[in-house]
Amino acid sequence: MQAVDIVFWYWWMLAVGFLAIELLAPGFFFLWLAVSSFVVGLLMLFVPLISLEIQLMLFSVLSVLTVLGWRQFAGHRKTNVSDHPFLNQRGAQYIGRTFSLVTPIENGEGKIKVGDSLWLVRGPDCSQDCKVKVIGIKGTVFDVEICR
């Protein structure tokens, strides 16, 4: 069996292939494989007599280190605190507030009026003149408790 000579540009072509995959399936995984194969290709450019086993080992170790390094770095980044934390969670902004029932809660379900819209509520049965406090939200239905 004949030994295969791997030259530097093979690794660079592999890096380009990984970058193409990263463009098709973004997620910052194949990017680090591309970086690793580029580094191995760069090393092969300067030291062309490295055996295939050493090249594969270097690629494997660099791939693991770059992926884990990125995950470590990305996991510790601070997220920006928004001045509108409930922008896309309209119902969450009403948790803790008290409203009057529009329809009584019967069989665990009723309605309240919030602004100019009606919201379904779930909670203990009570008459229409009760005030209820929103304690949670599931989908578009508020969980409420009776205010005493």
VOGU-3710 file (C-alpha; in Angstrom, 3 decimals, decimal comma):
1> mqavdivfwy> 0,000/0,000/0,000  1,289/3,395/-0,943  1,499/6,318/1,509  -0,616/9,345/0,711  1,154/12,692/0,626  -1,012/15,378/2,166  0,073/18,878/1,241  -0,936/22,126/2,906  -3,559/23,149/0,392  -5,557/19,964/1,065
11> wwmlavgfla> -6,107/21,270/4,573  -6,999/24,699/3,218  -9,544/23,161/0,851  -10,998/21,295/3,814  -11,201/24,651/5,633  -13,089/26,157/2,686  -15,441/23,160/2,736  -16,107/23,649/6,450  -16,770/27,348/5,845  -19,260/26,454/3,107
21> iellapgfff> -21,044/24,097/5,508  -21,042/26,862/8,141  -22,764/29,184/5,664  -25,439/26,574/4,968  -25,915/25,536/8,604  -24,831/28,425/10,821  -24,114/27,700/14,428  -20,418/28,470/14,930  -19,403/24,810/14,965  -17,950/24,252/11,503
31> lwlavssfvv> -16,217/27,627/11,688  -13,894/26,278/14,359  -13,231/23,125/12,361  -12,304/25,398/9,447  -9,942/27,381/11,686  -8,329/24,160/12,881  -7,821/22,798/9,370  -6,407/26,145/8,233  -3,900/26,116/11,120  -2,835/22,550/10,279
41> gllmlfvpli> -2,453/23,593/6,623  -0,368/26,580/7,696  1,813/24,299/9,787  2,177/21,962/6,791  3,278/24,894/4,652  6,252/25,507/6,946  6,944/21,902/8,049  5,887/19,683/5,119  7,321/16,409/6,519  4,747/15,923/9,296
51> sleiqlmlfs> 3,177/12,466/9,098  -0,510/12,007/8,354  -1,138/10,603/11,838  0,357/13,709/13,474  -1,651/15,956/11,141  -4,894/14,211/12,052  -4,030/14,343/15,736  -3,250/18,069/15,498  -6,496/18,695/13,648  -8,472/16,720/16,229
61> vlsvltvlgw> -6,890/18,449/19,213  -7,208/21,912/17,662  -10,834/21,249/16,732  -11,756/20,213/20,251  -9,843/23,119/21,799  -11,332/25,752/19,494  -14,911/24,482/19,885  -14,609/24,227/23,667  -12,836/27,597/23,838  -15,617/29,240/21,868
71> rqfaghrktn> -18,325/27,677/24,018  -16,499/28,820/27,143  -16,142/32,352/25,775  -19,702/32,567/24,430  -21,189/31,157/27,627  -19,697/33,910/29,783  -20,722/36,844/27,628  -23,121/39,186/29,323  -26,394/39,776/27,558  -27,633/43,297/27,093
81> vsdhpflnqr> -30,336/44,300/29,522  -33,271/45,701/27,619  -35,214/48,797/28,629  -38,308/46,916/27,347  -37,959/43,438/28,885  -41,565/42,432/28,045  -41,541/43,700/24,453  -42,499/40,348/22,902  -44,169/38,965/26,028  -47,216/41,152/26,320
91> gaqyigrtfs> -48,973/39,060/28,956  -45,955/38,845/31,266  -46,140/42,560/32,020  -49,492/42,039/33,773  -48,248/39,516/36,344  -48,855/40,919/39,822  -51,535/43,383/38,735  -55,162/43,315/39,868  -58,164/43,452/37,514  -61,946/43,200/37,721
101> lvtpiengeg> -63,684/40,263/36,095  -65,776/40,950/32,983  -67,350/37,500/33,121  -67,433/35,357/36,272  -65,024/32,493/36,645  -67,127/29,368/36,175  -65,644/25,893/35,888  -62,260/27,505/36,343  -62,477/29,922/33,392  -63,515/33,548/33,012
111> kikvgdslwl> -62,447/36,834/31,382  -60,877/40,106/32,444  -60,521/43,341/30,535  -56,992/44,664/30,204  -56,827/47,961/28,366  -59,049/47,481/25,331  -58,782/43,693/25,077  -60,295/40,705/26,836  -58,084/37,984/28,290  -59,064/34,490/29,358
121> vrgpdcsqdc> -58,310/33,652/32,981  -58,106/30,422/34,926  -58,592/30,257/38,633  -61,035/29,462/41,420  -64,717/30,057/40,702  -65,988/33,493/41,744  -68,631/36,058/40,792  -68,299/38,903/38,316  -67,841/41,581/41,000  -64,594/39,976/42,311
131> kvkvigikgt> -61,167/41,399/41,799  -58,455/38,966/40,719  -54,679/39,158/40,760  -52,665/37,757/37,855  -50,099/35,269/39,207  -48,891/33,675/35,997  -49,488/33,171/32,304  -49,615/30,061/30,122  -49,800/30,934/26,460  -52,524/33,578/26,277
141> vfdveicr> -54,400/32,541/29,418  -53,759/34,221/32,761  -53,601/32,233/35,975  -55,330/34,273/38,686  -56,133/34,199/42,377  -58,988/35,967/44,139  -58,034/39,176/45,948  -59,423/39,419/49,478
//
